[in-house]
Amino acid sequence: MMAINGGNIMAHFINDECISCGACESECPEEAISEGDNKYVIDPKKCTDCGSCVEVCPSDAIEAP
């Protein structure tokens, strides 16, 4: 089941366990991940649900809703 965020289907999201290491940002082939205020964030308009970011996250902070 995918979550709806502002009318957009959101395939993955980054929870509060994010340590802001940036591993996910460089791994994303769609450039859907960027640095936010307190953690990295995923742009639901760009995310294609490929899962590349999940595999490289050292803190298991990226989840599928």
JOVENLIN-V586349 format. One record per run of one state. SS is the DSSP state (~ for helix, > for strand, _ for the rest). FROM is the first residue (numbers start at 1). LEN is the number of residues. Records with the same first field share a line. If there is no record, write none. Layout:
SS=FROM-LEN ; FROM-LEN
//
This chain:
_=1-2 ; 6-2 ; 11-1 ; 15-8 ; 28-5 ; 36-4 ; 43-9 ; 57-5 ; 65-1
>=3-3 ; 8-3 ; 12-3 ; 33-3 ; 40-3 ; 62-3
~=23-5 ; 52-5
//
